Amino acid sequence: MKISNIRVSKLFGEFDHEIALNINEHITIIHGQNGLGKTTLLNMIHNFFSHQFYKLSVIPFKEFVILFDDNSSVLIENNESIYSEKNSISIIYKPSEGKNQHYKPSFDDEDSNFSLPIHMLDDLIPGLDQIGPRHWRYTPTGDILTLNQILSRFSEYIPSQFIRQNNVPEWLVEIKKTNPIQFIKTERLTLKNLERENFRRLPHEQNTEHSVTVYANELAREIKSKLADYGALSQSLDRTFPARLVRLRNPEVLDNIELLNKLNELETKREKLIKLGLLDSGTDPEFQVSNEEIDDRTRSVLSIYVRDTEKKLNVFNDLASRIDLLKKIVKARFRHKEMVIDKVKGIEFVTSRGETLHPMSLSSGEQHQIVLLYELLFKITSNSLILIDEPELSLHVAWQVQFLRDLKEITEVVPFDVLIATHSPQIINDRWDLTVALEEDEFDESEYDVEVDDDTDIFLEGLFK
C-alpha cells in the first residue's frame, strides 16, 4: 500500500493540483511559480501522515485526496470557509474492499491538542509576546491573539510532537504505519533545542543548535554504539571458541584455498573500516599465513577464526556503507577539504594545508550539503516517502546538477521514495520525465524586463509546456 497519486482542490481557494508519483523511478519532482503551493502540498502530506490534523485544518483547501496503489484512497474535506478561524475537517477512508471509514478530528478543546507549555510560545515564534495567561501580542502587527489563533496562524513554528490528536481510529494508525513519511524542510541548518532546562530564559537565537554539530555528535554516538556491539560479540565468540573448536565437524572445515581467500577478504574489509574511521589500526591485528603453514590442525582453527571475524566485522556493514557513500559524495564536492570520520568527534574536515576544521567552520552551502546528505543517509527509515523542500538551497549550480545522481546512489543504500519541490532547473537537469508542473499557464517573457539565459529558458519551457 504505497501512495500513487495526490490531488487537492481549491488550495488557497483557487488552485487545483494533481501529482502522479513516479512509482517505478521512486523520484517525483514538482515545480511551478511561487505561490502555487509546492511547500504547502508537502506540509499537507506530512501533517496527514503524522496525524497533525490541526495543522492540516488551518490550510485553506476544499478537498485533499490521497490514492494508493491498491486502489484504496483517503479523502480529507475542509468543511469550513477558508477564511474562517473555526477549523473543521473530515476524513474518509475508502478501502479497496469493505466499508468506508469516517473520522472527524475534534479541535474544540485547544488544551487537549497542545502539549507544549504555553509560556514557551513566545520563545518559538519571533515577534510573539505573552501579555496575559491566555493572550499574546504579535508585535509586527499589534494583533492580540488567543492560543487557537496562534496555532492557526503560526502552526509551522510549533514542533509536531507538541500538537497531538487524541482517539485516532485504528485504521488511520495502520495507514500511518504502512506509509512512513519524513519531511526535510528548508530550515536545515539549525535545530530547536526544546530540552534545555533554561529554555525560557535564553535569548531566542540561543534556543537553537547547529545541525552539523548535532549530526557530528550523533554519528560519534552511533560509531561508539557499533564498537560496543563489536566488543560484546567479540567477547561472546572468544568465550565459546574452545567449545566450538572441540565440536567442529569435518564438513565445516574450509580448504586451504578458501581459507586464504577469506583471510585476504577480511584484511581488505578491515583496512576499509579503518579508513572509514570505524576501527583503530590496532584492532584485530593483521593475520597472515601461507599455504605451506596450514596443516589439518591449523585448518580447523582458522575455519572458526574466519567465520568469527566475518561476524564481528559484519556489525559495521550498514553503517560503513552509509559513511562510505557520504565520504564519496563529499570528496567529489569539496575540492580543498577532506572529510574525516572520528569515533569521538564524529565528523571533521582537514584542509589541503593540513588544518583541522569543525563542520561549523564550513560555508553555509557546504553545511547545507552535509546536513541534507546526512539526513538522507542516516535519519531515513527504509521504504519511507521522503519529502524534500528546495534541495537547491545554498548549493553551487554544479552540485545541483549532480543532486539526482547522488540521490539515486543513496536510494541503493537506503531504499526510499522521494517527492521534491524545487525552483531549480539544475536540480531537474535532464530528468523532466520525473516532473509534475503545478500549473500550465503560458509564460510571457515580455512581461518581465529581464534577460533570460539558456538554462532559465529551458526551465521555463519545461515549466509551462
C-alpha positions in Angstrom: 0.0 0.0 0.0 2.0 2.9 -1.3 0.9 6.4 -2.3 0.4 6.6 -6.1 -1.4 9.9 -6.6 -2.2 13.1 -4.7 -4.9 15.6 -5.5 -6.0 18.9 -4.0 -8.9 21.2 -5.0 -9.2 24.9 -4.3 -5.9 25.2 -2.5 -5.9 28.8 -1.1 -9.4 29.0 -2.6 -8.3 28.8 -6.3 -5.7 26.1 -7.2 -6.4 22.5 -8.3 -3.4 20.3 -8.4 -2.8 16.6 -9.2 0.5 14.8 -8.7 1.0 11.3 -10.0 4.0 9.8 -8.3 6.7 8.0 -10.4 6.4 4.7 -8.6 8.9 2.8 -10.7 11.6 5.6 -10.7 10.9 6.3 -7.0 11.5 10.1 -7.6 8.9 12.7 -8.3 9.6 16.4 -8.7 7.0 19.2 -8.5 7.8 22.7 -9.8 5.9 25.8 -10.6 5.8 29.5 -9.9 5.9 31.0 -6.4 2.6 30.9 -4.5 1.1 27.8 -6.2 1.5 25.7 -3.0 4.5 23.4 -3.6 5.7 23.6 0.0 2.1 23.7 1.3 1.4 20.4 -0.5 4.4 18.8 1.2 3.2 20.1 4.5 -0.3 18.7 3.9 1.1 15.2 3.2 3.3 15.4 6.2 0.6 16.7 8.5 -1.9 14.0 7.5 0.5 11.0 7.9 1.9 12.3 11.1 -1.6 12.8 12.5 -1.1 16.6 12.9 -4.7 17.2 11.9 -4.9 20.6 13.5 -2.0 21.8 11.3 -3.8 20.3 8.3 -7.0 22.0 9.1 -5.6 25.5 9.1 -4.5 25.2 5.5 -7.2 26.6 3.1 -8.4 23.9 0.7 -11.7 22.2 -0.3 -10.7 18.5 -0.8 -7.4 16.7 -0.4 -7.3 13.2 -1.9 -4.5 10.5 -1.4 -4.7 7.5 -3.7 -2.8 4.2 -3.1 -1.6 1.6 -5.4 -4.0 -1.0 -4.0 -7.0 1.2 -5.3 -7.8 2.4 -1.8 -7.9 6.2 -1.1 -8.3 8.8 1.6 -10.5 11.9 1.2 -10.0 14.9 3.5 -12.6 17.6 3.3 -12.2 21.1 4.7 -15.8 21.8 5.8 -15.5 25.5 6.9 -14.9 28.6 4.9 -11.2 29.0 4.0 -11.3 32.4 5.8 -12.9 31.1 9.0 -10.9 30.8 12.2 -13.0 27.8 13.1 -11.2 24.7 11.9 -13.1 21.6 10.8 -12.0 18.7 8.6 -13.4 15.2 8.0 -11.5 12.2 6.8 -13.0 9.3 4.8 -11.0 6.2 4.1 -12.2 4.2 1.1 -10.6 0.7 1.2 -10.3 -1.4 -2.0 -12.7 -3.8 -0.3 -15.2 -3.3 2.5 -17.0 -0.3 4.1 -15.8 3.2 4.1 -14.4 4.5 7.3 -15.1 8.0 8.7 -13.3 10.2 11.2 -13.8 13.8 12.2 -11.0 15.3 14.4 -12.1 17.5 17.2 -10.4 20.8 18.0 -12.9 22.2 20.4 -10.7 21.8 23.5 -7.4 23.5 22.5 -5.5 22.4 25.6 -6.2 18.7 24.8 -4.4 19.1 21.4 -1.5 21.2 22.7 1.2 19.7 25.0 3.9 22.4 24.9 4.0 24.7 28.0 2.2 27.8 26.7 4.9 30.1 28.2 7.3 28.7 25.6 5.3 30.0 22.6 7.0 33.4 22.5 10.4 31.7 22.5 9.4 29.6 19.5 7.6 32.3 17.5 9.6 35.5 16.7 7.6 38.7 17.5 5.2 37.0 19.9 4.9 38.4 23.4 2.7 37.0 26.1 0.6 39.7 27.8 -1.7 37.5 29.9 -2.4 33.9 30.9 -4.2 33.1 27.6 -3.3 36.1 25.3 -0.3 37.2 23.3 0.6 40.3 21.2 2.1 39.8 17.8 4.4 42.8 17.7 4.8 43.2 13.9 1.1 43.8 13.5 0.0 44.7 17.1 -2.7 41.9 17.0 -3.9 40.4 20.3 -4.1 36.6 19.8 -5.6 33.6 21.7 -4.0 30.2 21.7 -6.2 28.9 19.0 -5.4 31.9 16.8 -1.7 31.3 17.3 -2.0 27.7 16.4 -3.9 28.6 13.3 -1.5 31.4 12.2 1.9 30.0 13.2 1.5 26.3 13.2 4.7 25.9 11.2 6.7 27.2 14.1 5.5 24.6 16.5 7.1 21.2 16.5 4.7 18.4 15.5 5.3 16.4 18.7 3.6 19.2 20.7 0.3 19.2 18.7 -1.4 15.9 19.3 -4.7 14.4 18.3 -6.5 12.0 20.7 -8.6 9.0 19.9 -7.3 8.4 16.4 -9.0 5.3 14.9 -7.0 2.1 14.3 -7.4 2.3 10.5 -5.7 5.7 10.5 -2.9 4.3 12.7 -2.5 1.5 10.2 -2.3 3.9 7.2 0.4 5.8 9.0 2.4 2.6 9.8 2.3 1.4 6.2 3.3 4.8 4.8 6.1 6.3 6.9 6.7 9.9 5.8 9.7 12.1 6.6 10.0 15.8 5.7 13.3 17.5 5.1 12.3 21.2 5.3 14.2 24.3 4.1 15.2 25.3 7.7 18.0 22.7 7.7 21.0 24.5 9.3 19.5 24.8 12.8 17.5 22.6 15.1 15.4 23.9 18.1 16.6 22.5 21.4 13.5 22.1 23.5 15.2 20.0 26.2 17.2 22.8 27.7 16.3 23.4 31.4 16.7 27.1 30.9 14.9 27.3 27.5 12.6 30.0 28.8 15.4 32.3 30.0 17.6 32.1 26.9 17.6 34.6 24.0 15.7 33.2 21.0 18.8 32.5 18.9 20.4 30.5 21.8 17.5 28.1 21.8 18.7 26.5 18.6 21.7 24.3 17.8 23.6 24.0 14.6 22.6 20.9 12.7 26.1 20.0 11.6 27.2 19.9 15.2 24.2 17.9 16.3 24.8 15.4 13.5 28.5 15.1 14.0 27.8 14.2 17.7 25.1 11.8 16.6 27.5 10.0 14.3 30.1 9.7 17.0 27.5 8.1 19.3 26.5 5.7 16.5 30.1 4.7 16.0 30.6 4.1 19.7 27.4 2.0 19.8 28.6 -0.2 17.0 32.0 -0.5 18.6 30.2 -1.6 21.8 28.2 -4.2 19.8 31.5 -5.3 18.2 33.2 -5.7 21.6 30.3 -7.6 23.1 30.1 -10.0 20.1 33.9 -10.5 20.2 33.8 -11.4 23.9 30.9 -13.9 23.3 32.7 -15.6 20.4 36.1 -15.7 22.2 34.5 -17.2 25.2 32.9 -20.0 23.2 35.8 -20.6 20.9 37.3 -23.6 22.7 34.0 -25.5 22.9 33.2 -24.8 19.2 36.7 -25.9 18.2 36.2 -29.3 20.0 32.8 -29.8 18.4 33.9 -28.8 14.9 33.0 -31.3 12.2 34.9 -32.1 9.0 32.3 -30.6 6.6 32.6 -27.2 8.4 36.4 -27.1 7.8 37.4 -24.9 4.9 40.1 -26.0 2.5 43.4 -24.1 2.1 42.3 -22.0 -0.9 39.1 -21.0 0.7 40.9 -20.0 3.9 43.5 -17.9 2.1 40.8 -16.1 0.0 38.7 -15.5 3.1 41.7 -14.1 5.0 42.5 -11.7 2.2 38.9 -10.6 2.0 38.8 -10.0 5.8 42.1 -8.0 5.7 40.7 -5.8 2.8 37.5 -5.2 4.8 39.4 -4.4 8.0 41.6 -1.9 6.1 38.4 -0.2 4.7 36.8 0.0 8.1 40.0 1.6 9.5 40.0 4.2 6.6 36.3 5.0 7.3 37.1 5.7 11.0 35.2 2.7 12.4 38.2 0.7 13.6 41.5 1.5 15.1 44.5 0.2 13.2 45.4 -2.0 16.2 42.0 -3.7 16.4 42.2 -7.3 15.3 45.8 -7.1 14.0 46.7 -8.3 10.5 46.8 -12.1 10.3 48.9 -13.5 7.5 49.6 -17.2 6.8 51.0 -19.1 3.8 49.6 -22.2 2.2 52.6 -24.2 3.5 51.8 -23.3 7.1 48.3 -24.7 7.0 48.0 -28.3 8.3 44.9 -30.1 9.5 45.0 -28.7 13.0 45.6 -25.1 11.7 42.8 -25.5 9.2 40.3 -26.3 11.9 41.3 -23.3 14.0 41.4 -20.9 11.0 38.0 -22.0 9.8 36.4 -20.9 13.1 38.6 -17.7 13.2 37.4 -16.7 9.7 33.8 -17.2 10.5 34.1 -15.4 13.8 35.9 -12.5 12.3 33.3 -12.2 9.5 30.5 -12.0 12.1 32.5 -9.3 14.1 33.1 -7.1 11.0 29.6 -7.5 9.7 28.4 -5.5 12.7 29.6 -2.4 10.8 28.2 -3.3 7.4 25.2 -0.9 7.3 27.0 2.0 9.0 30.1 1.5 6.8 28.1 1.6 3.5 26.4 4.9 4.6 29.7 6.5 5.7 31.4 5.3 2.6 28.9 6.9 0.3 28.8 10.1 2.4 32.6 10.5 2.1 32.5 9.7 -1.7 29.9 12.4 -2.4 31.6 14.9 -0.2 35.0 14.2 -1.8 33.6 14.9 -5.2 32.1 18.3 -4.0 34.7 19.7 -1.6 37.8 20.1 -3.7 40.1 21.6 -0.9 38.8 19.8 2.1 38.7 16.1 3.1 36.0 14.7 5.4 37.4 12.7 8.3 35.2 10.4 10.4 36.2 10.1 14.0 34.7 8.0 16.8 35.0 10.9 19.3 34.2 13.9 17.1 32.0 12.2 14.5 32.8 14.5 11.6 35.6 16.9 11.0 37.5 18.2 8.0 41.1 18.6 7.0 42.1 21.3 4.5 44.7 20.9 1.8 47.1 22.8 4.1 46.6 20.3 6.9 44.4 22.4 9.1 41.6 20.7 11.0 38.1 22.3 10.7 35.0 21.7 12.7 31.9 21.4 10.5 30.7 24.7 11.8 33.6 26.4 10.0 32.2 25.3 6.6 30.3 27.7 4.4 26.5 27.8 4.5 26.4 26.0 1.2 28.8 23.3 2.4 26.8 22.9 5.6 23.5 22.6 3.6 25.2 19.8 1.6 26.4 17.9 4.7 23.1 18.3 6.5 21.0 17.1 3.5 23.3 14.2 2.8 23.4 13.2 6.5 19.6 13.3 6.8 19.1 11.2 3.7 21.7 8.6 4.7 21.4 8.4 8.5 18.0 9.6 9.5 15.7 8.0 7.0 13.5 4.9 7.7 13.8 2.4 4.8 10.8 2.3 2.4 9.6 5.7 3.5 8.3 8.5 1.3 10.7 11.4 1.8 9.5 15.0 1.2 12.3 17.4 0.3 11.6 21.1 0.0 14.1 23.1 -2.2 17.2 20.9 -2.1 19.0 23.5 -4.1 19.3 26.0 -1.2 22.8 27.5 -1.0 24.2 24.8 -3.3 26.5 25.6 -6.2 25.0 25.0 -9.7 27.3 22.1 -10.3 26.2 20.5 -7.0 22.6 21.0 -8.0 23.1 19.2 -11.4 24.6 16.2 -9.6 21.9 16.0 -6.9 19.6 13.5 -8.6 22.5 11.2 -9.4 23.6 11.4 -5.8 20.0 10.7 -4.7 19.9 7.5 -6.9 23.1 6.2 -5.2 21.7 7.0 -1.8 18.5 5.1 -2.5 20.6 2.0 -3.4 21.9 2.1 0.2 18.7 3.3 1.9 15.7 2.4 -0.2 13.0 5.1 -0.2 10.7 7.1 -2.5 11.1 10.9 -2.7 8.9 13.8 -3.6 10.8 17.0 -4.2 9.6 20.6 -4.5 12.1 22.8 -6.4 12.5 26.1 -8.3 15.8 24.9 -9.8 16.2 23.7 -13.4 19.7 22.4 -12.4 18.1 20.1 -9.9 15.9 18.7 -12.6 18.7 18.7 -15.2 17.8 16.3 -17.9 15.1 14.4 -15.9 12.0 16.3 -17.0 10.3 12.9 -17.2 10.2 12.9 -13.4 8.5 16.3 -13.1 4.9 17.5 -12.5 4.1 21.1 -13.2 1.6 22.6 -10.8 0.2 25.0 -13.4 0.2 25.0 -17.2 -0.5 28.7 -17.9 1.5 30.2 -20.7 4.5 32.2 -19.7 5.1 35.6 -21.4 8.7 36.7 -21.1 7.7 40.2 -22.4 6.0 40.9 -19.1 9.4 40.9 -17.4 12.2 43.4 -18.0 14.9 40.8 -17.6 17.2 38.8 -19.9 16.6 35.0 -19.8 19.7 32.9 -20.1 19.7 29.5 -21.8 19.3 27.4 -18.6 16.4 29.5 -17.4 14.8 29.4 -20.9 15.0 25.6 -20.8 13.5 25.6 -17.3 10.6 27.9 -18.3 9.9 25.8 -21.4 9.6 22.7 -19.3 7.6 24.5 -16.6 4.9 25.9 -18.9 4.9 23.5 -21.9 
